[in-house]
Amino acid sequence: MNIDKSLLNNPRLQALNIMKGTVPKSAWERNEIFTKNLRKKLSQHAINNHPAINALNSQKINKETLQKIHLDYRHAIVKVFTDALTMAMTQTRQLEPRLPAGAKLAPRFLLTLNALDEFGFRPELDSSNYYSGNPAFAHYPLYEDVLKALGLSKSAIEQFTPSDIARKLLHFLEASFSDYTSIITLLAVAELQVIIFSPPLRKATEFHSLDVNSGYYFVHGTSTDHDTAAADDDHEEDLWNALHQACTETDYNRLEATALEYMNLWNEFWNEQLSRINSKVAYNNTNSTNETAALA
């Protein structure tokens, strides 16, 4: 079979064009207006200027506190992210028969671009002219490497008790698994949260002599960050485009409420982490004051 190789260039655009062809232009444009308004509300959410960002950037967080933050974050999103992503790929089947036969394949293709990054593939050919990648470089194992580098043992990781808000975040995302539009909306919000907090988390870990020029923090952030190989902004855009194909006007109120509630939960999560940071700083300051008084 002879294929015009130009049709294999720019896979994101190829998928997007096919997806647009499965719905009326007016429906796609209405959905774009909906997501534009929703994204504006998300960009104005308090989490975008959360004080935990400055706290992480301050490089005053001790290793024990940073360990707990990473363990809580692991429970809230890291270990479940690809579960949600692969569930979204499966639930594209809900597009049919409302949309034409095969309409589920282009968004599944688009989400696969995200999955390839998550699973440890690289956008290049290997020495045998085949796909390049290794599951050891999947994002979840890379995060486990961060935990080890922070000095956490396997037993410490397994015995950690996550905060109530980390549990709520996990359950909230898992509860969406039966509905395609809900999953992709929450994943888009999750990507936005990753974009906001990956740079300060990277800086906080770097302060403790961890290598952030490779591994988990090298592949998280935005494609415009030249110090990383991250593409979370591309992945977020893919998810919104998947929603442009999938949702209808009857979904708008439900999806907006779901997205904002999930963002509120993330704000609570970072409130919890900030409390951890501040309590430790206050404890250290008290100790310093007592030591000074004892020396006087």
C-alpha positions as CSV (number, residue, x, y, z in Angstrom):
1,M,0.0,0.0,0.0
2,N,1.5,3.3,-1.1
3,I,0.8,6.2,1.4
4,D,1.5,9.8,0.8
5,K,4.1,10.4,3.5
6,S,3.1,14.0,3.9
7,L,-0.1,12.6,5.5
8,L,2.1,11.2,8.3
9,N,3.6,14.6,9.2
10,N,2.3,16.6,12.2
11,P,0.2,13.9,13.7
12,R,-1.6,16.3,16.1
13,L,-2.9,18.3,13.2
14,Q,-3.9,15.2,11.3
15,A,-6.0,14.0,14.3
16,L,-7.5,17.4,14.9
17,N,-8.6,17.8,11.3
18,I,-10.3,14.3,11.3
19,M,-12.0,15.1,14.6
20,K,-13.4,18.4,13.3
21,G,-14.8,16.5,10.3
22,T,-16.9,14.3,12.6
23,V,-19.1,17.1,14.0
24,P,-20.8,20.1,12.5
25,K,-18.6,23.2,12.3
26,S,-21.2,25.2,14.4
27,A,-21.0,22.6,17.2
28,W,-17.2,22.6,17.3
29,E,-17.2,26.4,17.5
30,R,-19.8,26.5,20.3
31,N,-17.7,24.0,22.2
32,E,-14.6,26.1,21.6
33,I,-16.4,29.1,23.1
34,F,-17.4,27.0,26.1
35,T,-13.9,25.8,26.8
36,K,-12.4,29.3,26.2
37,N,-14.7,30.7,28.9
38,L,-14.0,27.7,31.2
39,R,-10.3,28.1,30.8
40,K,-10.5,31.8,31.6
41,K,-12.3,30.9,34.9
42,L,-9.6,28.4,35.6
43,S,-6.8,30.9,34.8
44,Q,-8.4,33.3,37.3
45,H,-8.7,30.7,40.1
46,A,-6.8,31.4,43.3
47,I,-4.5,28.4,42.8
48,N,-2.6,30.2,40.1
49,N,-1.2,32.5,42.7
50,H,-1.2,30.0,45.6
51,P,1.3,31.0,48.4
52,A,2.7,27.4,48.2
53,I,4.4,28.4,44.9
54,N,6.5,31.1,46.6
55,A,7.1,28.7,49.5
56,L,8.5,26.0,47.2
57,N,10.5,28.6,45.3
58,S,12.0,30.0,48.5
59,Q,14.3,26.9,48.9
60,K,13.6,26.9,52.6
61,I,11.7,23.6,52.7
62,N,13.6,20.8,54.6
63,K,13.8,17.3,53.2
64,E,11.3,15.7,55.5
65,T,8.6,18.1,54.5
66,L,9.5,17.8,50.8
67,Q,9.3,14.0,51.2
68,K,5.7,14.3,52.6
69,I,4.6,16.7,49.9
70,H,5.9,14.3,47.2
71,L,4.3,11.3,48.8
72,D,0.9,13.1,49.1
73,Y,1.2,14.2,45.4
74,R,2.0,10.7,44.4
75,H,-1.3,9.5,45.9
76,A,-3.4,12.4,44.6
77,I,-2.3,12.2,40.9
78,V,0.9,10.5,39.9
79,K,0.0,6.9,40.4
80,V,-3.5,7.2,38.8
81,F,-2.8,9.6,35.9
82,T,-2.2,6.9,33.3
83,D,-5.1,4.9,34.6
84,A,-7.3,7.9,33.8
85,L,-5.6,8.5,30.5
86,T,-6.1,4.9,29.3
87,M,-9.7,5.0,30.6
88,A,-10.3,8.1,28.5
89,M,-8.9,6.3,25.4
90,T,-11.3,3.4,26.1
91,Q,-14.3,5.6,26.7
92,T,-14.0,7.4,23.4
93,R,-16.4,4.6,22.4
94,Q,-19.1,6.7,23.9
95,L,-18.8,9.0,20.9
96,E,-20.5,6.4,18.8
97,P,-23.2,6.0,17.5
98,R,-24.0,9.7,18.1
99,L,-21.0,10.6,15.9
100,P,-20.1,8.7,12.6
101,A,-18.5,5.3,12.7
102,G,-14.8,5.5,13.5
103,A,-15.2,8.9,15.2
104,K,-13.6,7.5,18.4
105,L,-10.3,6.7,16.6
106,A,-8.9,10.2,16.0
107,P,-9.2,11.3,19.7
108,R,-7.8,8.0,20.7
109,F,-4.9,8.7,18.4
110,L,-4.5,12.2,19.9
111,L,-4.6,10.9,23.5
112,T,-2.0,8.3,22.5
113,L,0.5,11.0,21.9
114,N,0.2,11.9,25.6
115,A,0.3,8.2,26.5
116,L,3.5,7.7,24.5
117,D,5.2,10.4,26.6
118,E,3.8,9.0,29.8
119,F,4.9,5.4,29.0
120,G,8.5,6.3,28.2
121,F,8.5,6.5,24.4
122,R,10.6,9.1,22.6
123,P,9.7,10.9,19.4
124,E,12.6,9.4,17.5
125,L,13.7,6.1,15.9
126,D,16.0,3.6,17.6
127,S,19.1,2.0,16.1
128,S,16.9,-0.5,14.4
129,N,14.7,2.2,12.8
130,Y,11.9,1.2,15.2
131,Y,10.0,3.0,18.0
132,S,12.4,4.5,20.6
133,G,11.5,4.0,24.3
134,N,11.8,2.2,27.5
135,P,9.1,1.7,30.3
136,A,11.8,2.5,32.8
137,F,11.5,6.1,31.6
138,A,7.7,6.2,32.0
139,H,6.7,9.1,34.2
140,Y,5.5,7.1,37.1
141,P,8.8,5.2,37.6
142,L,10.7,8.4,37.1
143,Y,8.6,9.8,40.0
144,E,9.5,6.8,42.1
145,D,13.2,7.7,41.4
146,V,12.6,11.1,42.8
147,L,11.2,9.6,46.0
148,K,14.3,7.3,46.3
149,A,16.6,10.3,45.7
150,L,14.8,12.1,48.5
151,G,15.9,9.3,50.8
152,L,12.6,7.4,51.0
153,S,12.8,3.7,51.5
154,K,10.3,1.3,49.9
155,S,8.7,0.7,53.3
156,A,8.4,4.4,54.0
157,I,6.6,4.9,50.7
158,E,4.3,2.0,51.3
159,Q,3.5,2.9,54.9
160,F,2.8,6.6,54.2
161,T,-0.7,7.7,55.1
162,P,-2.0,10.2,52.6
163,S,-3.9,13.3,53.7
164,D,-7.7,13.4,53.4
165,I,-7.5,15.9,50.5
166,A,-5.1,13.6,48.6
167,R,-7.6,10.8,49.0
168,K,-10.4,13.1,47.8
169,L,-8.5,14.0,44.7
170,L,-7.8,10.4,43.9
171,H,-11.4,9.4,44.4
172,F,-12.8,12.4,42.5
173,L,-10.8,11.5,39.4
174,E,-11.5,7.8,39.7
175,A,-15.2,8.5,39.9
176,S,-15.1,10.1,36.4
177,F,-13.8,6.9,34.8
178,S,-17.3,5.9,33.4
179,D,-17.8,9.2,31.5
180,Y,-15.6,10.2,28.7
181,T,-16.3,14.0,28.8
182,S,-15.7,14.0,32.6
183,I,-12.4,12.2,32.3
184,I,-10.9,14.4,29.7
185,T,-12.1,17.6,31.4
186,L,-10.5,16.5,34.7
187,L,-7.3,15.5,32.9
188,A,-7.1,18.9,31.3
189,V,-7.4,20.5,34.7
190,A,-4.8,18.1,36.1
191,E,-2.4,19.1,33.3
192,L,-3.0,22.8,34.2
193,Q,-2.1,22.1,37.8
194,V,1.0,20.2,36.7
195,I,2.0,23.3,34.7
196,I,1.6,25.6,37.7
197,F,3.4,23.5,40.3
198,S,6.1,21.5,38.4
199,P,8.5,24.5,38.2
200,P,8.4,25.3,41.9
201,L,8.6,21.6,42.8
202,R,11.6,21.3,40.6
203,K,13.3,24.2,42.3
204,A,12.5,22.8,45.8
205,T,14.0,19.4,44.9
206,E,17.0,20.9,43.2
207,F,17.9,22.7,46.4
208,H,18.4,19.3,48.0
209,S,21.0,18.4,45.4
210,L,18.7,16.3,43.3
211,D,19.4,16.2,39.5
212,V,16.5,17.9,37.8
213,N,18.2,18.0,34.4
214,S,17.0,14.4,33.8
215,G,14.2,12.3,35.1
216,Y,10.7,13.3,36.3
217,Y,11.2,17.1,36.5
218,F,12.9,17.2,33.2
219,V,9.7,16.0,31.5
220,H,7.2,18.1,33.4
221,G,6.3,21.7,32.7
222,T,5.7,23.5,29.4
223,S,7.1,23.1,25.9
224,T,8.4,26.7,26.1
225,D,10.6,25.9,29.0
226,H,14.0,25.4,27.3
227,D,15.5,23.8,30.5
228,T,13.2,20.8,30.1
229,A,11.8,18.3,27.6
230,A,8.2,18.9,28.9
231,A,5.0,19.1,26.9
232,D,2.2,19.4,29.4
233,D,0.8,22.4,27.6
234,D,0.5,20.4,24.4
235,H,-1.2,17.6,26.3
236,E,-3.6,20.0,27.9
237,E,-4.5,21.4,24.5
238,D,-5.1,17.9,23.2
239,L,-7.6,17.3,26.0
240,W,-9.5,20.4,25.3
241,N,-9.6,19.6,21.6
242,A,-10.9,16.1,22.5
243,L,-13.7,17.9,24.4
244,H,-14.5,20.1,21.4
245,Q,-15.4,17.0,19.6
246,A,-17.2,15.2,22.4
247,C,-19.4,17.5,24.4
248,T,-22.8,19.0,23.7
249,E,-24.5,22.1,25.1
250,T,-26.3,19.9,27.6
251,D,-22.9,19.0,29.1
252,Y,-21.7,22.6,29.7
253,N,-23.0,23.3,33.2
254,R,-22.0,19.8,34.5
255,L,-18.5,19.9,33.0
256,E,-17.8,23.5,34.3
257,A,-19.0,22.5,37.8
258,T,-16.8,19.4,37.7
259,A,-13.7,21.3,36.5
260,L,-14.1,24.0,39.1
261,E,-14.7,21.6,41.9
262,Y,-11.6,19.6,40.9
263,M,-9.5,22.8,40.9
264,N,-11.0,23.7,44.3
265,L,-9.8,20.3,45.6
266,W,-6.3,21.0,44.2
267,N,-6.3,24.3,46.0
268,E,-7.2,22.5,49.2
269,F,-4.4,20.1,48.5
270,W,-1.8,22.9,48.3
271,N,-3.3,24.5,51.4
272,E,-2.5,21.2,53.2
273,Q,1.1,21.3,51.9
274,L,1.5,24.9,52.8
275,S,0.4,24.0,56.4
276,R,3.1,21.4,56.4
277,I,5.7,23.9,55.2
278,N,4.7,26.6,57.6
279,S,4.4,24.3,60.7
280,K,7.9,23.1,60.1
281,V,9.2,26.6,59.5
282,A,7.5,27.8,62.7
283,Y,9.0,24.8,64.6
284,N,12.5,25.5,63.3
285,N,12.1,29.2,64.2
286,T,11.0,28.3,67.7
287,N,14.0,26.0,68.1
288,S,16.4,28.7,66.9
289,T,14.9,31.2,69.3
290,N,15.2,28.8,72.2
291,E,18.8,28.0,71.3
292,T,19.6,31.7,71.2
293,A,18.0,32.3,74.6
294,A,19.9,29.4,76.1
295,L,23.2,30.9,74.8
296,A,22.4,34.4,76.2
